[in-house]
């Protein structure tokens, strides 16, 4: 089957979903009123609360939510067949993920940019807020730790180059994009140069640095070999510095430029699928691949961000809400960005399902191979699609890797900032004065990310300490999707307190809650069988926090009597 017609069909469905379901939700369930000033105006401080043009906020939000998740998840889940993966991406992002994102942004806009975790205090009590904050901090730190591991491995030199998941050629363009973003931020906000005059030169310069990166791969610095572990420490240092900077200086402009890189990449993938005549080499259905866990419910956990992601609730009610200029912008930013991510996940799925060609069988021989080689498989498959439009294959792979790293870096920056916000909220809730300090809470946030990025556990066979990065992806998927279910639960309670319809958030919440708790139970059983007590303990903590929070929400739901009328 042709990859081009599949992606064209998906894009049409997503546009129709925005036109009909998204607008209906914005009118009936999450009414957006431009007469009410947004927190970016009422709480403007020049650091975190800064109103920005809708295209720039869309770029920030999309770049933050579209990290490695929508690329890695489909690249792993395709082992069960491209049909079930595609169906979950499309239905998940339309009816669950986009509803979740819009609901979180709407609720935060109406409540002085308070996070979903903080809002839980109003609708379910102080214990619920503390539980949600603890769960969010844990899930965010875990997710960012996984991202750091993957970025470090991509940057580090290694055998096989891009084929083995190592692209040091992407170091230069990734670093220079940060420099370009700083320049755009200063020129736009300090010298009032129109964004339209800055965008094209900056984007063209970033592409030149992609070409230069191929010519001059960076594998050492001042004679210091840049291994994966050293890159881990450098990335943690970057996260610390970037999180302390005002959002207008780096976060907004870099995310904005990153989004254009990704749009270009998505366009090239679509064009490559058209002119290259790629057909799908992956099987349509493969329900029992060697060594794989059961497809249901693990499919819904493996493809996380491309269909629904709890991390998005933190972005929407954390950094994005503080930049929204008008309430009506929440529809394209909240609902629209999630649909765009669904299209990205579809392209990632097709990159490995069609771009790998005859290599698919060897690269997906079993579950272990699919998990360990996911990022390399995506870079190779997407590079093949891009090369079909005339771009040299080596350059195409570096461009694809640069785009992926750019989004992972911006997600890392946003994630660290969100952990800081949550720690500060926890400090206010528990009366812990040091946690309310921005610099100290930022350092603690980066420290928590570093804990997971550097985490090692003994190998059950040899006893040797090894990185648990591959296993952390399973735990990340479960905790991330569980966070989405809990966010939908809080939003449902909030809508009930307003007298608004709750069915459209309760049904997705119930589905995600059942799927994630079941998957977490399967994961705990596997960790126990493997003797991995560390990850078993983490899983048990996640499970206990989630069940406790659901219990608090049930009690609150029974206590709330929804008003008959609402404005």
C-alpha positions as CSV (number, residue, x, y, z in Angstrom):
1,X,0.0,0.0,0.0
2,X,1.2,3.5,-0.8
3,X,2.6,5.5,2.1
4,X,1.5,8.8,0.4
5,X,-2.2,8.0,0.3
6,X,-2.2,6.9,3.9
7,X,-0.7,10.1,5.2
8,X,-2.9,12.2,2.9
9,X,-6.0,10.4,4.3
10,X,-4.9,10.9,7.9
11,X,-4.2,14.6,7.2
12,X,-7.7,15.0,5.8
13,X,-9.3,13.3,8.8
14,X,-7.4,15.5,11.2
15,X,-8.4,18.7,9.4
16,X,-12.1,17.6,9.5
17,X,-11.7,16.8,13.2
18,X,-10.4,20.3,13.9
19,X,-13.2,21.9,11.8
20,X,-16.1,20.0,13.4
21,X,-15.2,18.4,16.7
22,X,-12.6,20.9,17.9
23,X,-14.8,23.9,17.2
24,X,-17.8,22.2,18.8
25,X,-15.8,21.6,21.9
26,X,-14.6,25.2,22.0
27,X,-18.2,26.4,21.8
28,X,-20.1,23.9,24.1
29,X,-17.6,22.4,26.5
30,X,-14.7,24.8,26.7
31,X,-16.1,28.2,25.8
32,X,-13.3,30.7,25.0
33,X,-14.1,34.3,25.7
34,X,-11.8,37.0,24.3
35,X,-13.4,39.6,26.5
36,X,-11.6,38.2,29.5
37,X,-7.8,39.1,29.6
38,X,-5.5,36.2,29.7
39,X,-2.9,35.6,32.5
40,X,-0.1,36.7,30.1
41,X,-1.6,40.2,30.5
42,X,-3.0,40.2,34.0
43,X,0.2,38.7,35.5
44,X,2.8,40.0,33.1
45,X,6.3,40.0,34.7
46,X,8.7,40.0,31.7
47,X,10.1,36.6,32.7
48,X,7.5,33.8,32.6
49,X,4.3,35.7,31.8
50,X,4.9,37.3,28.4
51,X,2.1,37.6,25.8
52,X,3.3,36.5,22.4
53,X,1.9,36.3,18.8
54,X,-0.2,33.1,18.4
55,X,2.2,31.6,15.8
56,X,5.1,31.9,18.2
57,X,3.0,30.4,21.1
58,X,1.9,27.6,18.8
59,X,5.6,27.0,17.9
60,X,6.5,26.9,21.6
61,X,3.7,24.6,22.5
62,X,4.2,22.3,19.5
63,X,7.9,22.1,19.9
64,X,7.5,21.4,23.6
65,X,5.0,18.6,23.3
66,X,6.5,17.1,20.1
67,X,9.7,15.8,21.6
68,X,11.1,12.3,21.0
69,X,7.8,10.7,22.1
70,X,5.9,10.9,18.8
71,X,9.0,9.6,17.0
72,X,10.1,6.8,19.3
73,X,6.6,5.4,20.2
74,X,5.5,4.6,16.6
75,X,9.0,3.4,15.7
76,X,8.6,0.7,18.5
77,X,4.8,0.0,18.2
78,X,5.0,-0.8,14.5
79,X,6.2,-4.2,15.4
80,X,2.6,-5.1,16.2
81,X,1.7,-4.0,12.6
82,X,1.1,-0.6,11.1
83,X,-2.7,-0.8,11.1
84,X,-3.3,-1.0,14.9
85,X,-0.7,1.7,15.4
86,X,-2.2,4.0,12.9
87,X,-5.8,3.5,14.2
88,X,-4.7,4.4,17.7
89,X,-2.8,7.5,16.6
90,X,-5.7,8.9,14.7
91,X,-8.5,8.1,17.1
92,X,-6.4,8.8,20.2
93,X,-5.3,12.3,19.2
94,X,-8.8,13.3,18.0
95,X,-10.9,12.1,20.8
96,X,-8.5,11.9,23.8
97,X,-5.2,13.8,23.3
98,X,-6.5,17.0,21.7
99,X,-9.5,17.1,24.2
100,X,-7.0,16.6,27.1
101,X,-4.8,19.4,25.8
102,X,-7.5,21.9,25.1
103,X,-9.2,21.2,28.4
104,X,-6.0,21.7,30.4
105,X,-5.3,25.0,28.6
106,X,-8.9,26.2,29.0
107,X,-9.0,25.5,32.7
108,X,-5.6,27.2,33.4
109,X,-6.6,30.3,31.4
110,X,-9.7,30.7,33.6
111,X,-7.7,30.3,36.8
112,X,-4.8,32.7,36.7
113,X,-2.5,30.2,34.9
114,X,-2.7,27.7,37.8
115,X,-1.5,24.3,36.8
116,X,-3.8,21.2,36.7
117,X,-2.1,20.0,39.8
118,X,-3.0,23.2,41.7
119,X,-6.5,23.2,40.3
120,X,-6.9,19.7,41.9
121,X,-6.9,21.5,45.2
122,X,-10.1,23.4,44.4
123,X,-12.0,20.4,43.0
124,X,-10.7,17.5,45.1
125,X,-9.0,19.0,48.1
126,X,-5.5,19.7,49.4
127,X,-4.4,16.0,49.5
128,X,-5.3,15.7,45.8
129,X,-3.1,18.7,45.0
130,X,-0.2,17.3,46.9
131,X,-0.6,13.8,45.3
132,X,-0.9,15.3,41.8
133,X,2.1,17.5,42.3
134,X,4.2,14.5,43.5
135,X,3.0,12.4,40.7
136,X,3.7,15.1,38.1
137,X,7.2,15.8,39.4
138,X,8.1,12.1,39.3
139,X,6.6,11.6,35.8
140,X,8.3,14.7,34.4
141,X,11.7,13.9,35.9
142,X,11.5,10.4,34.5
143,X,10.4,11.6,31.0
144,X,13.2,14.2,30.8
145,X,15.7,11.6,32.1
146,X,14.8,9.4,29.2
147,X,15.1,12.3,26.7
148,X,18.6,13.1,28.1
149,X,19.7,9.5,27.6
150,X,18.5,9.5,24.0
151,X,20.0,12.9,23.1
152,X,23.3,12.0,24.6
153,X,23.5,8.7,22.6
154,X,22.7,10.6,19.4
155,X,25.3,13.2,20.0
156,X,28.0,10.7,21.0
157,X,30.3,9.1,18.4
158,X,29.9,5.4,18.0
159,X,30.1,2.4,15.7
160,X,27.7,2.4,12.7
161,X,27.1,6.2,12.8
162,X,23.5,7.1,12.0
163,X,22.8,3.4,11.4
164,X,23.7,2.7,15.0
165,X,21.9,5.7,16.4
166,X,25.0,8.0,16.7
167,X,24.9,11.3,14.8
168,X,27.7,13.7,16.1
169,X,27.1,15.6,12.9
170,X,24.0,17.0,14.5
171,X,25.9,18.7,17.3
172,X,26.9,21.8,15.4
173,X,23.4,22.6,13.9
174,X,21.8,21.9,17.3
175,X,24.1,24.3,19.1
176,X,23.9,27.0,16.5
177,X,20.1,26.9,16.6
178,X,20.3,27.9,20.2
179,X,22.6,30.8,19.2
180,X,20.2,31.8,16.4
181,X,17.2,31.7,18.8
182,X,19.0,34.0,21.2
183,X,19.6,36.4,18.4
184,X,15.9,36.3,17.3
185,X,14.7,36.8,20.8
186,X,16.8,39.9,21.4
187,X,16.0,41.4,17.9
188,X,12.3,40.8,18.3
189,X,11.7,41.9,21.9
190,X,14.5,44.4,22.4
191,X,14.8,46.0,19.0
192,X,11.2,45.4,17.8
193,X,12.2,43.9,14.4
194,X,9.2,42.2,12.8
195,X,9.1,38.4,13.2
196,X,8.4,38.0,9.5
197,X,11.7,39.6,8.7
198,X,13.7,37.4,11.1
199,X,12.1,34.0,10.4
200,X,13.4,33.2,6.9
201,X,17.1,34.3,7.4
202,X,17.2,32.3,10.7
203,X,15.7,29.2,9.1
204,X,18.0,29.4,6.1
205,X,21.0,29.8,8.5
206,X,19.9,26.8,10.5
207,X,19.9,24.7,7.3
208,X,23.4,25.9,6.4
209,X,24.6,24.7,9.7
210,X,23.0,21.3,9.0
211,X,25.2,21.1,5.9
212,X,28.3,22.3,7.9
213,X,27.5,19.7,10.5
214,X,28.0,16.9,8.0
215,X,31.3,18.4,7.0
216,X,32.5,19.0,10.6
217,X,31.1,16.4,13.0
218,X,32.0,17.3,16.6
219,X,33.3,14.3,18.5
220,X,35.6,16.1,21.0
221,X,36.1,19.5,22.6
222,X,39.6,20.8,23.4
223,X,40.9,17.2,23.2
224,X,38.1,16.0,25.5
225,X,36.2,13.1,23.9
226,X,32.5,13.7,24.1
227,X,31.2,10.3,25.2
228,X,27.5,9.7,25.9
229,X,28.0,10.1,29.7
230,X,29.8,13.4,29.2
231,X,27.1,14.6,27.0
232,X,24.6,13.7,29.7
233,X,26.4,16.1,32.1
234,X,26.6,18.8,29.4
235,X,22.9,18.4,28.7
236,X,22.0,18.7,32.3
237,X,24.1,21.9,32.5
238,X,22.3,23.2,29.5
239,X,18.9,22.5,31.1
240,X,19.9,24.4,34.2
241,X,21.0,27.5,32.3
242,X,18.1,27.5,29.8
243,X,15.5,27.1,32.6
244,X,16.8,30.1,34.4
245,X,16.6,32.4,31.3
246,X,13.5,34.4,30.6
247,X,11.1,32.7,28.2
248,X,11.4,35.5,25.6
249,X,15.2,35.1,25.3
250,X,15.5,31.4,24.4
251,X,12.4,29.3,25.0
252,X,10.0,31.2,22.7
253,X,12.3,31.9,19.7
254,X,14.0,28.5,19.7
255,X,10.7,26.7,19.8
256,X,9.4,29.0,17.1
257,X,12.3,28.2,14.8
258,X,12.2,24.5,15.7
259,X,8.6,24.3,14.6
260,X,9.5,25.6,11.2
261,X,12.3,23.0,10.9
262,X,9.8,20.3,11.8
263,X,7.2,21.7,9.3
264,X,9.9,21.5,6.6
265,X,10.8,18.0,7.7
266,X,7.2,16.9,7.6
267,X,6.8,18.4,4.2
268,X,9.9,16.7,2.9
269,X,8.7,13.4,4.3
270,X,5.3,13.8,2.6
271,X,6.9,14.8,-0.7
272,X,9.3,11.9,-0.5
273,X,6.5,9.5,0.1
274,X,4.8,10.9,-3.1
275,X,7.7,11.0,-5.5
276,X,9.6,8.0,-4.1
277,X,6.7,5.7,-4.5
278,X,7.3,4.1,-1.1
279,X,5.1,1.1,-0.2
280,X,4.7,-0.4,3.3
281,X,7.1,-3.2,4.0
282,X,5.9,-3.7,7.6
283,X,3.1,-6.1,8.1
284,X,-0.4,-4.7,8.5
285,X,-1.0,-6.9,11.6
286,X,1.6,-8.8,13.7
287,X,-0.3,-9.4,17.0
288,X,2.4,-11.8,18.6
289,X,5.9,-10.7,17.7
290,X,8.8,-12.6,19.3
291,X,9.4,-11.5,22.9
292,X,6.8,-8.7,22.9
293,X,4.3,-8.1,25.6
294,X,0.5,-8.3,24.8
295,X,-0.5,-5.7,22.2
296,X,-3.5,-4.7,24.3
297,X,-3.0,-2.6,26.4
298,X,0.7,-2.0,25.7
299,X,0.0,-0.4,22.3
300,X,-1.7,2.5,24.0
301,X,1.3,3.0,26.3
302,X,4.1,2.5,23.8
303,X,2.6,5.2,21.4
304,X,2.2,7.8,24.1
305,X,2.8,11.4,22.8
306,X,1.5,10.8,19.3
307,X,-2.0,10.0,20.6
308,X,-2.2,11.4,24.1
309,X,0.3,12.5,26.7
310,X,0.0,13.6,30.3
311,X,3.2,15.7,29.8
312,X,1.0,18.0,27.6
313,X,-1.1,18.9,30.6
314,X,1.9,20.3,32.3
315,X,3.0,22.3,29.2
316,X,-0.5,23.7,28.5
317,X,-1.1,24.8,32.1
318,X,2.6,25.6,32.8
319,X,4.5,27.5,30.2
320,X,2.0,27.9,27.3
321,X,-0.8,29.5,29.3
322,X,1.6,32.2,30.4
323,X,2.1,33.3,26.8
324,X,-1.4,33.1,25.3
325,X,-2.5,36.6,24.1
326,X,-6.2,35.9,23.6
327,X,-8.4,33.1,24.9
328,X,-9.6,32.1,21.4
329,X,-6.0,31.2,20.5
330,X,-6.4,28.2,22.8
331,X,-8.2,26.2,20.1
332,X,-5.4,26.2,17.5
333,X,-2.7,26.0,20.2
334,X,-4.4,23.3,22.4
335,X,-6.5,21.2,20.0
336,X,-4.7,22.1,16.8
337,X,-1.1,21.4,18.0
338,X,-2.1,17.9,19.2
339,X,-3.6,17.0,15.9
340,X,-0.4,18.2,14.2
341,X,1.5,15.9,16.5
342,X,-0.8,13.1,15.5
343,X,0.3,13.8,11.8
344,X,3.9,13.8,12.9
345,X,3.4,10.4,14.6
346,X,1.8,9.1,11.4
347,X,4.9,10.2,9.4
348,X,7.2,8.6,12.0
349,X,5.2,5.4,11.7
350,X,5.4,5.4,7.9
351,X,9.1,6.3,8.0
352,X,9.9,2.9,9.6
353,X,7.0,1.0,8.0
354,X,7.9,2.1,4.4
355,X,11.3,3.8,4.5
356,X,13.3,0.8,5.8
357,X,12.2,-1.4,2.9
358,X,13.7,-4.9,2.9
359,X,15.6,-4.1,6.1
360,X,12.4,-4.0,8.1
361,X,12.5,-7.8,8.9
362,X,16.0,-7.7,10.3
363,X,15.5,-4.5,12.3
364,X,12.3,-5.8,13.8
365,X,13.2,-9.4,14.4
366,X,12.0,-9.3,18.0
367,X,10.8,-6.9,20.7
368,X,14.2,-6.2,22.1
369,X,15.6,-5.2,18.6
370,X,12.6,-2.9,18.1
371,X,13.1,-1.1,21.4
372,X,16.9,-0.7,21.3
373,X,17.0,0.4,17.7
374,X,13.9,2.6,17.6
375,X,15.6,6.0,17.2
376,X,18.1,4.7,14.7
377,X,15.3,3.0,12.7
378,X,13.4,6.3,12.5
379,X,16.5,8.3,11.4
380,X,17.3,5.7,8.8
381,X,13.8,5.4,7.5
382,X,13.0,9.1,7.5
383,X,16.3,9.8,5.9
384,X,15.4,7.4,3.1
385,X,12.1,9.3,2.5
386,X,13.8,12.7,2.5
387,X,16.5,11.5,0.1
388,X,13.8,10.6,-2.4
389,X,13.4,14.3,-3.2
390,X,17.1,14.7,-4.2
391,X,18.7,15.4,-0.8
392,X,21.9,13.3,-0.3
393,X,21.2,10.4,2.1
394,X,23.9,11.4,4.6
395,X,22.6,15.0,4.7
396,X,19.0,13.8,4.9
397,X,19.8,11.7,8.0
398,X,21.6,14.5,9.7
399,X,18.7,16.9,9.0
400,X,16.2,14.3,10.4
401,X,18.4,13.8,13.5
402,X,18.8,17.6,14.0
403,X,15.1,18.1,13.9
404,X,14.5,15.2,16.4
405,X,17.3,16.6,18.7
406,X,16.0,20.1,18.5
407,X,12.6,19.1,19.7
408,X,14.0,16.9,22.4
409,X,16.1,19.8,23.7
410,X,13.2,22.2,23.8
411,X,11.1,19.5,25.6
412,X,14.0,19.1,28.1
413,X,14.1,22.9,28.7
414,X,10.3,23.1,29.1
415,X,10.2,20.0,31.2
416,X,12.8,21.3,33.6
417,X,10.9,24.6,33.9
418,X,7.7,22.7,34.6
419,X,9.3,20.7,37.4
420,X,10.5,24.0,38.8
421,X,6.9,25.3,38.8
422,X,5.6,22.2,40.4
423,X,8.3,22.3,43.1
424,X,7.5,25.9,43.8
425,X,3.8,25.0,44.1
426,X,4.7,22.2,46.5
427,X,6.7,24.7,48.5
428,X,3.7,27.0,48.8
429,X,1.4,24.2,49.6
430,X,3.6,22.7,52.4
431,X,5.1,26.0,53.6
432,X,8.7,25.0,52.5
433,X,10.3,28.4,51.8
434,X,13.4,27.2,50.0
435,X,11.3,25.4,47.4
436,X,9.7,28.7,46.4
437,X,13.0,30.1,45.3
438,X,13.4,29.9,41.5
439,X,17.1,29.2,41.4
440,X,17.1,26.5,44.1
441,X,14.0,24.8,42.7
442,X,15.5,24.8,39.2
443,X,18.7,23.2,40.5
444,X,16.6,20.5,42.3
445,X,14.5,20.0,39.1
446,X,17.7,19.4,37.1
447,X,19.0,17.1,39.8
448,X,15.9,14.9,39.6
449,X,16.3,14.7,35.8
450,X,19.9,13.8,36.3
451,X,19.0,11.0,38.8
452,X,17.0,9.2,36.1
453,X,19.4,10.0,33.3
454,X,22.4,8.5,35.2
455,X,20.4,5.7,36.9
456,X,22.0,2.3,36.8
457,X,20.8,-1.1,38.0
458,X,22.5,-4.5,38.2
459,X,22.0,-6.8,35.2
460,X,20.0,-9.8,36.4
461,X,22.4,-12.2,34.6
462,X,25.8,-10.8,35.2
463,X,25.3,-8.5,38.2
464,X,27.1,-5.7,36.3
465,X,25.7,-2.2,36.8
466,X,24.1,-1.0,33.5
467,X,22.0,2.0,32.4
468,X,18.3,1.3,32.6
469,X,17.5,3.7,29.8
470,X,15.7,1.2,27.6
471,X,13.5,-0.1,30.5
472,X,12.8,3.5,31.6
473,X,10.9,4.0,28.3
474,X,8.3,1.4,29.5
475,X,7.9,3.2,32.8
476,X,7.8,6.6,31.1
477,X,4.9,5.4,28.8
478,X,2.9,4.1,31.7
479,X,3.4,7.1,34.0
480,X,2.9,9.6,31.2
481,X,-0.4,8.1,30.1
482,X,-1.5,7.7,33.7
483,X,-0.8,11.4,34.2
484,X,-3.1,12.1,31.2
485,X,-5.9,10.1,32.8
486,X,-5.5,11.9,36.1
487,X,-5.5,15.3,34.3
488,X,-8.7,14.4,32.5
489,X,-10.2,13.4,35.9
490,X,-9.3,16.9,37.3
491,X,-10.7,18.6,34.3
492,X,-13.9,16.6,34.5
493,X,-14.3,17.6,38.2
494,X,-13.8,21.3,37.2
495,X,-16.3,21.1,34.4
496,X,-18.8,19.5,36.8
497,X,-18.4,22.4,39.2
498,X,-19.2,24.8,36.3
499,X,-22.2,22.8,35.2
500,X,-20.7,21.9,31.9
501,X,-20.8,18.5,30.0
502,X,-18.3,16.0,31.4
503,X,-19.0,13.0,29.2
504,X,-16.4,14.1,26.6
505,X,-13.6,14.1,29.2
506,X,-14.8,11.2,31.5
507,X,-15.0,8.6,28.7
508,X,-11.3,9.2,27.6
509,X,-10.3,9.3,31.2
510,X,-11.9,6.0,32.0
511,X,-10.3,4.3,29.0
512,X,-6.8,5.7,29.7
513,X,-7.1,4.8,33.4
514,X,-8.0,1.2,32.7
515,X,-5.3,0.8,30.0
516,X,-2.5,2.4,32.0
517,X,-3.2,0.6,35.3
518,X,-3.4,-2.7,33.5
519,X,-0.1,-2.0,31.6
520,X,1.6,-0.9,34.9
521,X,0.5,-4.2,36.5
522,X,2.0,-6.2,33.6
523,X,5.2,-4.1,33.9
524,X,5.4,-4.8,37.7
525,X,5.0,-8.5,37.1
526,X,7.8,-8.4,34.5
527,X,10.1,-6.4,36.7
528,X,9.5,-8.8,39.6
529,X,10.3,-11.8,37.3
530,X,13.5,-10.1,36.2
531,X,14.5,-9.3,39.8
532,X,14.6,-5.6,39.0
533,X,13.5,-4.3,42.4
534,X,14.5,-0.7,41.6
535,X,12.0,-0.3,38.7
536,X,9.5,-2.5,40.5
537,X,9.6,0.0,43.4
538,X,9.2,3.0,41.1
539,X,6.2,1.3,39.4
540,X,4.6,0.5,42.8
541,X,4.9,4.1,43.9
542,X,3.3,5.4,40.6
543,X,0.5,2.8,41.0
544,X,-0.2,3.8,44.6
545,X,-0.2,7.5,44.0
546,X,-2.6,7.1,41.1
547,X,-5.0,4.9,42.9
548,X,-5.0,7.2,45.9
549,X,-5.6,10.3,43.8
550,X,-8.5,8.5,42.0
551,X,-10.0,7.7,45.4
552,X,-9.8,11.4,46.4
553,X,-11.5,12.4,43.1
554,X,-14.3,9.9,43.6
555,X,-15.1,11.3,47.0
556,X,-14.9,14.9,45.6
557,X,-17.2,13.9,42.7
558,X,-19.9,12.6,45.0
559,X,-19.6,15.7,47.2
560,X,-19.9,18.2,44.3
561,X,-23.4,19.2,43.2
562,X,-23.2,20.8,39.8
563,X,-25.0,24.1,39.3
564,X,-28.0,24.1,37.1
565,X,-26.8,27.1,35.1
566,X,-23.5,28.5,34.2
567,X,-22.3,31.5,32.2
